[in-house]
Amino acid sequence: MEEKVWEPKIYAREADLLESIEKFYLPKHLVKAIFEIGHIPSNSQESQVGVGFIDIADYTHLSKFLSPKENQILLNGLYTAFQMVLERHGGFLNKIEGDSMMFQFDDVIDKRLWDLDHRGRIKYIAKELFYTCVEMQRVCILFNQANVEFIDENALPEAKKSLTDAFAIIQSLRSKNDLSSTLFAFFQIRIRIGANIGEVTIGNFGPIGSKHWDIIGLPVINAKRMEATAPVGGLRISEEFFDILMETGIAEDYLHEFRREAERLGSVYKRITHSELYKFREVVVQDKRNATYKTYSVQVYPALPESISQQSEALLLHDVQGARQIIEFFRYYRGNHYVIDSLETMLESKGINFRKEELFSLIAPKQAENWPQGQKISLFMILNYLDRYMDQIHNARDECETPDFLSYDQFMSTIRTNIQEAYEQKRTQIVKRTYYTDVVIHLVYTSMEAAIREYQVRLEEPAVADSAEEIDEAEEAEEVENA
């Protein structure tokens, strides 16, 4: 089919073109909100705001599957899907920058919050922000499947067309059989989301003619840091945000909803505990002078373990690239025993032998020697030991203590000794760390990959008849077919 040439629309009057530009580029939600206020807010103000950031994980790699035009269509479709979620919850799309997106909930332009007291506003913002983040992750999964389930019936025709065009690309990728285009096995759009609540300055920022309704403040910066450290396919929130969810009962309600949905889907997540659903972690941001943030990662997909296992089963059919992607799942989800146990069960049911005793001896030789005979060793336990020893090496002290000052000679002599000892200790730790990362960890994951490749090679071997009888039967069948 010959591609249609784009024809620009001709406007009879300049005013019509200007009106069209305004409608095309100005956010409809913002225009509507300001119209309801009755005037353009001239002064900025302090306000409690919920803010979220979305980033597409490894989009540079994903974009290689598509042409520039297809990339544009796919991203426009994805952001249209996210916009539908925002509109359902009353959120405001602040900005889009390439493969990332920022959105917010505030009580300045959202008229529904004006009649609520301070506590009521915070609870409303917290609930809508939280469930928006959860729903966006689930919509991303449906988007990967080209599933129309999330599309609002009353959505604008332009929005529906944007999604239809994006789904056409996804379905086209699915229909191809070559390795580089196997959508289910390799091409999966995955996003990470970070969110926070706090007091910010909200108002109009920028020069005349380029004003932007925006928010600035530390809570915005921290929300971005939540996103940067969020699990792929998951959500990370600040401790402040989590405390609000706990105080208002939203956290407990979500736990019950999550378990019910997991049970309906037949997922092992039906047994998930509160501390597993909301996993506490102190995140260290190295480029901010090792600043530490107290955070919680939140599980958002009730069938995640089964989904990863299903995708890994498809990856088994794709040689070394498939094996390496499965190992990436083990690396990434190594702290989630539901996912790791599900993966281990599926792969071992195929006949894959991971040599777990050998791996355990490599990581923890002393513990392996004294391990009770007959007691099961799991891959999750092995990976847990791997992380535990790595943490011990990273957290080893190498500081130089400062002695009391009695005299110059005494002080410098003690300092010289302390610095030399600290240096020797640090050098030892560097050697241990290097050996563990470059040898032990590398060997563990390479061994696991080799076990998967061993299975894949068996799949590729031609079938051999087990007996003369089977050979005779095959020859007879061939003669009948030829006749």
TORTORMI-544662 format. One record per residue (C-alpha): residue in three letters; residue number from 1; x, y, z. Coordinates in pm, whole numbers. Layout:
N
{ALA NUM {X Y Z}}
...
This chain:
483
{MET 1 {0 0 0}}
{GLU 2 {133 341 -98}}
{GLU 3 {195 567 201}}
{LYS 4 {-16 883 207}}
{VAL 5 {170 1211 183}}
{TRP 6 {92 1445 474}}
{GLU 7 {-99 1748 353}}
{PRO 8 {-99 2058 576}}
{LYS 9 {-436 2211 657}}
{ILE 10 {-486 2554 503}}
{TYR 11 {-645 2818 730}}
{ALA 12 {-849 3100 578}}
{ARG 13 {-779 3339 868}}
{GLU 14 {-474 3386 1087}}
{ALA 15 {-700 3383 1394}}
{ASP 16 {-818 3032 1306}}
{LEU 17 {-458 2910 1292}}
{LEU 18 {-376 3075 1625}}
{GLU 19 {-684 2916 1785}}
{SER 20 {-583 2579 1643}}
{ILE 21 {-229 2616 1782}}
{GLU 22 {-361 2703 2128}}
{LYS 23 {-596 2403 2130}}
{PHE 24 {-321 2174 2006}}
{TYR 25 {-46 2274 2250}}
{LEU 26 {-219 2407 2563}}
{PRO 27 {-308 2137 2823}}
{LYS 28 {-689 2105 2817}}
{HIS 29 {-701 2007 3184}}
{LEU 30 {-510 2320 3288}}
{VAL 31 {-722 2550 3070}}
{LYS 32 {-1042 2399 3211}}
{ALA 33 {-918 2428 3571}}
{ILE 34 {-814 2793 3533}}
{PHE 35 {-1147 2870 3365}}
{GLU 36 {-1327 2724 3669}}
{ILE 37 {-1110 2936 3901}}
{GLY 38 {-1216 3243 3705}}
{HIS 39 {-871 3400 3666}}
{ILE 40 {-507 3314 3602}}
{PRO 41 {-331 3275 3940}}
{SER 42 {-78 3558 3944}}
{ASN 43 {111 3471 4261}}
{SER 44 {284 3148 4352}}
{GLN 45 {191 2985 4682}}
{GLU 46 {291 2709 4921}}
{SER 47 {81 2397 4893}}
{GLN 48 {80 2025 4975}}
{VAL 49 {128 1845 4645}}
{GLY 50 {157 1483 4538}}
{VAL 51 {406 1437 4257}}
{GLY 52 {503 1136 4049}}
{PHE 53 {765 1058 3785}}
{ILE 54 {761 783 3522}}
{ASP 55 {1059 663 3322}}
{ILE 56 {1070 393 3056}}
{ALA 57 {1341 145 3152}}
{ASP 58 {1612 91 2890}}
{TYR 59 {1413 265 2618}}
{THR 60 {1732 320 2414}}
{HIS 61 {1745 -57 2366}}
{LEU 62 {1373 -87 2292}}
{SER 63 {1385 193 2037}}
{LYS 64 {1620 -16 1821}}
{PHE 65 {1328 -242 1737}}
{LEU 66 {1143 50 1574}}
{SER 67 {1181 318 1311}}
{PRO 68 {1181 685 1427}}
{LYS 69 {819 722 1313}}
{GLU 70 {715 403 1494}}
{ASN 71 {891 526 1807}}
{GLN 72 {690 846 1798}}
{ILE 73 {361 661 1743}}
{LEU 74 {433 410 2020}}
{LEU 75 {534 677 2275}}
{ASN 76 {231 892 2188}}
{GLY 77 {8 589 2240}}
{LEU 78 {170 503 2573}}
{TYR 79 {142 859 2704}}
{THR 80 {-220 871 2586}}
{ALA 81 {-285 560 2797}}
{PHE 82 {-122 725 3100}}
{GLN 83 {-320 1045 3041}}
{MET 84 {-643 842 3057}}
{VAL 85 {-539 713 3399}}
{LEU 86 {-457 1066 3516}}
{GLU 87 {-791 1201 3400}}
{ARG 88 {-977 924 3584}}
{HIS 89 {-803 1020 3909}}
{GLY 90 {-799 1397 3861}}
{GLY 91 {-425 1434 3811}}
{PHE 92 {-239 1694 3605}}
{LEU 93 {22 1603 3343}}
{ASN 94 {302 1847 3421}}
{LYS 95 {552 1764 3147}}
{ILE 96 {691 1500 2914}}
{GLU 97 {1061 1484 2839}}
{GLY 98 {1149 1214 2587}}
{ASP 99 {1089 881 2761}}
{SER 100 {996 1029 3100}}
{MET 101 {688 1198 3238}}
{MET 102 {597 1409 3543}}
{PHE 103 {249 1444 3693}}
{GLN 104 {95 1598 4003}}
{PHE 105 {-207 1630 4228}}
{ASP 106 {-265 1964 4401}}
{ASP 107 {-541 2164 4570}}
{VAL 108 {-482 2485 4376}}
{ILE 109 {-634 2401 4039}}
{ASP 110 {-837 2096 4146}}
{LYS 111 {-1172 2243 4249}}
{ARG 112 {-1288 1918 4412}}
{LEU 113 {-1046 1972 4701}}
{TRP 114 {-1149 2326 4790}}
{ASP 115 {-1423 2226 5034}}
{LEU 116 {-1203 1978 5222}}
{ASP 117 {-999 2059 5532}}
{HIS 118 {-620 2019 5538}}
{ARG 119 {-625 1654 5650}}
{GLY 120 {-900 1574 5401}}
{ARG 121 {-698 1725 5116}}
{ILE 122 {-384 1529 5206}}
{LYS 123 {-578 1201 5226}}
{TYR 124 {-745 1269 4891}}
{ILE 125 {-414 1354 4720}}
{ALA 126 {-237 1055 4877}}
{LYS 127 {-505 809 4768}}
{GLU 128 {-536 939 4412}}
{LEU 129 {-158 964 4365}}
{PHE 130 {-99 614 4501}}
{TYR 131 {-367 440 4294}}
{THR 132 {-267 639 3985}}
{CYS 133 {86 500 4014}}
{VAL 134 {-45 146 4064}}
{GLU 135 {-289 172 3774}}
{MET 136 {-24 314 3540}}
{GLN 137 {194 8 3593}}
{ARG 138 {-100 -221 3519}}
{VAL 139 {-201 -19 3212}}
{CYS 140 {157 -54 3086}}
{ILE 141 {114 -434 3100}}
{LEU 142 {-214 -412 2904}}
{PHE 143 {-50 -176 2656}}
{ASN 144 {222 -437 2588}}
{GLN 145 {-56 -683 2508}}
{ALA 146 {-238 -433 2281}}
{ASN 147 {-531 -491 2516}}
{VAL 148 {-813 -234 2483}}
{GLU 149 {-955 -313 2829}}
{PHE 150 {-835 13 2988}}
{ILE 151 {-963 250 2717}}
{ASP 152 {-1248 474 2835}}
{GLU 153 {-1564 454 2625}}
{ASN 154 {-1596 832 2633}}
{ALA 155 {-1236 895 2530}}
{LEU 156 {-1184 1149 2252}}
{PRO 157 {-1156 1007 1897}}
{GLU 158 {-800 1146 1875}}
{ALA 159 {-699 951 2187}}
{LYS 160 {-854 629 2058}}
{LYS 161 {-678 671 1724}}
{SER 162 {-344 729 1898}}
{LEU 163 {-385 401 2084}}
{THR 164 {-509 215 1775}}
{ASP 165 {-200 326 1581}}
{ALA 166 {31 216 1865}}
{PHE 167 {-143 -120 1895}}
{ALA 168 {-104 -175 1520}}
{ILE 169 {275 -151 1564}}
{ILE 170 {270 -392 1858}}
{GLN 171 {59 -643 1666}}
{SER 172 {289 -608 1366}}
{LEU 173 {589 -694 1583}}
{ARG 174 {403 -994 1720}}
{SER 175 {332 -1129 1373}}
{LYS 176 {703 -1149 1284}}
{ASN 177 {891 -1468 1360}}
{ASP 178 {1252 -1348 1354}}
{LEU 179 {1438 -1333 1684}}
{SER 180 {1488 -956 1691}}
{SER 181 {1114 -896 1668}}
{THR 182 {975 -1149 1916}}
{LEU 183 {759 -911 2116}}
{PHE 184 {649 -1131 2400}}
{ALA 185 {995 -1269 2469}}
{PHE 186 {1204 -955 2421}}
{PHE 187 {1006 -640 2345}}
{GLN 188 {835 -551 2671}}
{ILE 189 {791 -186 2768}}
{ARG 190 {863 -165 3139}}
{ILE 191 {843 150 3346}}
{ARG 192 {963 262 3687}}
{ILE 193 {762 507 3895}}
{GLY 194 {859 724 4191}}
{ALA 195 {624 933 4404}}
{ASN 196 {631 1170 4699}}
{ILE 197 {410 1413 4890}}
{GLY 198 {521 1739 5045}}
{GLU 199 {494 2116 5059}}
{VAL 200 {613 2288 4743}}
{THR 201 {590 2623 4570}}
{ILE 202 {329 2609 4297}}
{GLY 203 {259 2872 4034}}
{ASN 204 {358 3017 3697}}
{PHE 205 {728 2995 3614}}
{GLY 206 {918 3112 3308}}
{PRO 207 {949 3426 3092}}
{ILE 208 {659 3607 2930}}
{GLY 209 {528 3403 2641}}
{SER 210 {668 3078 2778}}
{LYS 211 {495 3045 3116}}
{HIS 212 {461 2699 3263}}
{TRP 213 {230 2593 3548}}
{ASP 214 {482 2412 3763}}
{ILE 215 {595 2311 4110}}
{ILE 216 {939 2346 4266}}
{GLY 217 {1083 2232 4596}}
{LEU 218 {1266 1947 4769}}
{PRO 219 {964 1708 4755}}
{VAL 220 {980 1727 4373}}
{ILE 221 {1352 1649 4372}}
{ASN 222 {1299 1360 4612}}
{ALA 223 {1016 1222 4398}}
{LYS 224 {1253 1214 4102}}
{ARG 225 {1509 1028 4315}}
{MET 226 {1238 777 4410}}
{GLU 227 {1183 712 4039}}
{ALA 228 {1555 681 3965}}
{THR 229 {1589 401 4222}}
{ALA 230 {1246 242 4171}}
{PRO 231 {1223 -125 4069}}
{VAL 232 {1146 -179 3702}}
{GLY 233 {777 -261 3679}}
{GLY 234 {728 -128 4030}}
{LEU 235 {685 179 4246}}
{ARG 236 {910 347 4504}}
{ILE 237 {769 603 4747}}
{SER 238 {921 817 5019}}
{GLU 239 {885 731 5387}}
{GLU 240 {673 1045 5430}}
{PHE 241 {430 925 5164}}
{PHE 242 {418 576 5315}}
{ASP 243 {344 717 5662}}
{ILE 244 {42 903 5520}}
{LEU 245 {-82 582 5353}}
{MET 246 {-52 402 5687}}
{GLU 247 {-220 675 5893}}
{THR 248 {-515 701 5655}}
{GLY 249 {-567 323 5619}}
{ILE 250 {-493 329 5246}}
{ALA 251 {-194 95 5286}}
{GLU 252 {-399 -170 5467}}
{ASP 253 {-686 -144 5217}}
{TYR 254 {-446 -193 4927}}
{LEU 255 {-292 -501 5093}}
{HIS 256 {-634 -670 5112}}
{GLU 257 {-719 -570 4754}}
{PHE 258 {-385 -699 4627}}
{ARG 259 {-424 -1035 4799}}
{ARG 260 {-782 -1078 4671}}
{GLU 261 {-677 -1004 4314}}
{ALA 262 {-374 -1235 4340}}
{GLU 263 {-601 -1515 4461}}
{ARG 264 {-844 -1452 4174}}
{LEU 265 {-553 -1475 3929}}
{GLY 266 {-416 -1789 4095}}
{SER 267 {-90 -1618 4190}}
{VAL 268 {144 -1710 4475}}
{TYR 269 {121 -1342 4572}}
{LYS 270 {-204 -1429 4752}}
{ARG 271 {18 -1508 5052}}
{ILE 272 {219 -1184 5037}}
{THR 273 {280 -1016 5373}}
{HIS 274 {259 -648 5459}}
{SER 275 {639 -612 5477}}
{GLU 276 {679 -790 5142}}
{LEU 277 {420 -574 4969}}
{TYR 278 {580 -259 5115}}
{LYS 279 {951 -332 5134}}
{PHE 280 {1156 -81 5333}}
{ARG 281 {1497 17 5205}}
{GLU 282 {1748 293 5268}}
{VAL 283 {1852 416 4924}}
{VAL 284 {2195 574 4888}}
{VAL 285 {2234 825 4603}}
{GLN 286 {2606 831 4525}}
{ASP 287 {2600 1138 4299}}
{LYS 288 {2451 1334 4592}}
{ARG 289 {2744 1271 4828}}
{ASN 290 {2596 938 4937}}
{ALA 291 {2274 1100 5061}}
{THR 292 {2050 838 5221}}
{TYR 293 {1671 825 5171}}
{LYS 294 {1425 610 5363}}
{THR 295 {1193 457 5107}}
{TYR 296 {943 180 5039}}
{SER 297 {911 -20 4719}}
{VAL 298 {556 -132 4642}}
{GLN 299 {444 -439 4449}}
{VAL 300 {186 -340 4188}}
{TYR 301 {118 -646 3971}}
{PRO 302 {-59 -934 4152}}
{ALA 303 {53 -1193 3894}}
{LEU 304 {417 -1082 3859}}
{PRO 305 {584 -1417 3950}}
{GLU 306 {372 -1607 3699}}
{SER 307 {422 -1338 3434}}
{ILE 308 {802 -1353 3464}}
{SER 309 {795 -1734 3452}}
{GLN 310 {571 -1729 3146}}
{GLN 311 {799 -1484 2966}}
{SER 312 {1106 -1690 3066}}
{GLU 313 {945 -2004 2925}}
{ALA 314 {915 -1822 2592}}
{LEU 315 {1275 -1702 2621}}
{LEU 316 {1399 -2062 2649}}
{LEU 317 {1328 -2099 2277}}
{HIS 318 {1568 -1818 2184}}
{ASP 319 {1918 -1954 2235}}
{VAL 320 {2184 -1749 2412}}
{GLN 321 {1991 -1419 2399}}
{GLY 322 {1698 -1585 2571}}
{ALA 323 {1920 -1748 2834}}
{ARG 324 {2086 -1418 2915}}
{GLN 325 {1753 -1241 2952}}
{ILE 326 {1639 -1507 3199}}
{ILE 327 {1960 -1453 3399}}
{GLU 328 {1881 -1081 3401}}
{PHE 329 {1549 -1168 3568}}
{PHE 330 {1739 -1364 3834}}
{ARG 331 {1973 -1070 3888}}
{TYR 332 {1698 -813 3907}}
{TYR 333 {1442 -1005 4118}}
{ARG 334 {1697 -1183 4339}}
{GLY 335 {1544 -1027 4653}}
{ASN 336 {1190 -1143 4567}}
{HIS 337 {1150 -1506 4673}}
{TYR 338 {809 -1533 4503}}
{VAL 339 {956 -1455 4161}}
{ILE 340 {1279 -1654 4212}}
{ASP 341 {1096 -1961 4348}}
{SER 342 {848 -1948 4059}}
{LEU 343 {1130 -1923 3806}}
{GLU 344 {1322 -2207 3970}}
{THR 345 {1016 -2434 3975}}
{MET 346 {936 -2371 3608}}
{LEU 347 {1295 -2414 3485}}
{GLU 348 {1364 -2728 3690}}
{SER 349 {1037 -2880 3565}}
{LYS 350 {1192 -2854 3218}}
{GLY 351 {1488 -3062 3338}}
{ILE 352 {1737 -2778 3393}}
{ASN 353 {2006 -2869 3648}}
{PHE 354 {2146 -2564 3830}}
{ARG 355 {2416 -2749 4037}}
{LYS 356 {2305 -2565 4349}}
{GLU 357 {2541 -2748 4587}}
{GLU 358 {2834 -2640 4370}}
{LEU 359 {2713 -2277 4366}}
{PHE 360 {2662 -2275 4743}}
{SER 361 {3016 -2409 4799}}
{LEU 362 {3152 -2134 4576}}
{ILE 363 {2975 -1856 4770}}
{ALA 364 {2992 -1987 5128}}
{PRO 365 {3239 -2279 5150}}
{LYS 366 {3233 -2303 5532}}
{GLN 367 {2854 -2305 5553}}
{ALA 368 {2838 -2557 5269}}
{GLU 369 {3068 -2798 5457}}
{ASN 370 {2839 -2797 5762}}
{TRP 371 {2510 -2795 5568}}
{PRO 372 {2272 -3065 5699}}
{GLN 373 {2257 -3357 5459}}
{GLY 374 {1927 -3375 5273}}
{GLN 375 {1828 -3015 5351}}
{LYS 376 {1713 -2835 5037}}
{ILE 377 {1923 -2559 4881}}
{SER 378 {1719 -2311 4676}}
{LEU 379 {1830 -2054 4421}}
{PHE 380 {1677 -1779 4635}}
{MET 381 {1891 -1889 4931}}
{ILE 382 {2202 -1889 4709}}
{LEU 383 {2130 -1540 4576}}
{ASN 384 {2051 -1422 4929}}
{TYR 385 {2393 -1541 5049}}
{LEU 386 {2547 -1369 4748}}
{ASP 387 {2396 -1034 4848}}
{ARG 388 {2468 -1083 5216}}
{TYR 389 {2842 -1135 5165}}
{MET 390 {2857 -848 4918}}
{ASP 391 {2695 -618 5174}}
{GLN 392 {2946 -725 5440}}
{ILE 393 {3236 -634 5210}}
{HIS 394 {3083 -298 5113}}
{ASN 395 {2999 -204 5472}}
{ALA 396 {3341 -285 5618}}
{ARG 397 {3490 8 5811}}
{ASP 398 {3799 177 5671}}
{GLU 399 {3789 510 5856}}
{CYS 400 {4093 659 6024}}
{GLU 401 {4024 748 6388}}
{THR 402 {4159 1081 6519}}
{PRO 403 {4352 1051 6852}}
{ASP 404 {4354 1303 7136}}
{PHE 405 {4618 1575 7092}}
{LEU 406 {4888 1570 7361}}
{SER 407 {5188 1679 7157}}
{TYR 408 {5284 1717 6792}}
{ASP 409 {5514 1412 6788}}
{GLN 410 {5263 1189 6973}}
{PHE 411 {4973 1308 6755}}
{MET 412 {5151 1264 6420}}
{SER 413 {5298 927 6517}}
{THR 414 {4956 792 6608}}
{ILE 415 {4793 942 6298}}
{ARG 416 {5064 791 6075}}
{THR 417 {5005 446 6225}}
{ASN 418 {4625 478 6199}}
{ILE 419 {4637 594 5835}}
{GLN 420 {4869 306 5740}}
{GLU 421 {4644 51 5913}}
{ALA 422 {4334 201 5751}}
{TYR 423 {4505 183 5413}}
{GLU 424 {4599 -184 5458}}
{GLN 425 {4245 -263 5569}}
{LYS 426 {4101 -78 5272}}
{ARG 427 {4337 -254 5031}}
{THR 428 {4229 -590 5172}}
{GLN 429 {3864 -497 5130}}
{ILE 430 {3924 -384 4772}}
{VAL 431 {4086 -719 4690}}
{LYS 432 {3798 -910 4851}}
{ARG 433 {3539 -694 4676}}
{THR 434 {3709 -730 4339}}
{TYR 435 {3743 -1107 4378}}
{TYR 436 {3381 -1141 4482}}
{THR 437 {3239 -927 4202}}
{ASP 438 {3475 -1035 3923}}
{VAL 439 {3508 -1402 4014}}
{VAL 440 {3241 -1536 4250}}
{ILE 441 {2937 -1343 4128}}
{HIS 442 {3044 -1383 3766}}
{LEU 443 {3088 -1759 3810}}
{VAL 444 {2751 -1799 3984}}
{TYR 445 {2549 -1630 3711}}
{THR 446 {2759 -1786 3433}}
{SER 447 {2696 -2130 3584}}
{MET 448 {2322 -2062 3590}}
{GLU 449 {2332 -1942 3229}}
{ALA 450 {2531 -2251 3127}}
{ALA 451 {2267 -2476 3287}}
{ILE 452 {1999 -2307 3076}}
{ARG 453 {2214 -2332 2762}}
{GLU 454 {2264 -2703 2837}}
{TYR 455 {1888 -2746 2819}}
{GLN 456 {1859 -2536 2502}}
{VAL 457 {2127 -2744 2326}}
{ARG 458 {1933 -3060 2411}}
{LEU 459 {1626 -2905 2250}}
{GLU 460 {1821 -2840 1931}}
{GLU 461 {1954 -3199 1902}}
{PRO 462 {1776 -3407 1632}}
{ALA 463 {1550 -3681 1763}}
{VAL 464 {1714 -4028 1756}}
{ALA 465 {1509 -4346 1728}}
{ASP 466 {1538 -4558 2043}}
{SER 467 {1506 -4895 1875}}
{ALA 468 {1505 -5085 1545}}
{GLU 469 {1129 -5112 1578}}
{GLU 470 {1091 -4733 1579}}
{ILE 471 {1320 -4712 1272}}
{ASP 472 {1106 -4967 1087}}
{GLU 473 {789 -4777 1178}}
{ALA 474 {941 -4451 1052}}
{GLU 475 {1046 -4615 723}}
{GLU 476 {700 -4764 673}}
{ALA 477 {537 -4426 735}}
{GLU 478 {772 -4265 479}}
{GLU 479 {685 -4533 217}}
{VAL 480 {312 -4478 271}}
{GLU 481 {357 -4101 236}}
{ASN 482 {557 -4142 -88}}
{ALA 483 {299 -4384 -231}}
